[in-house]
Amino acid sequence: MGAVILTKRQLNALLSIKLNPRGLHKGSSAVTMPALVEVGLVEERPKYRRRPGETAWFLTIAGLKALANAEPSEVRSPDRH
């Protein structure tokens, strides 16, 4: 995979997933996620073992690297809404 240029919205979606290690609710960022899945930064996996069939968004290793390489000014701070 070559370099992917991400929008601020996409970077913030990646940050939201990182801040939710048990998975980000499937309905969150529904418009943004398909593009992130397509480039391999996000994947859909089962959310809880206790809730069969429920899925959530999770970062891939490539997604973590994309966040690590992003300029801090490109991503909202976690304490701002």
Secondary structure, DSSP 8 states (H G I E B T S, - for coil): -------HHHHHHHHHHHT-TT-EETTTTTTTHHHHHHTTSEEEEE--SSSTT-EEEEE-HHHHHHHHHS-GGGS--TT--
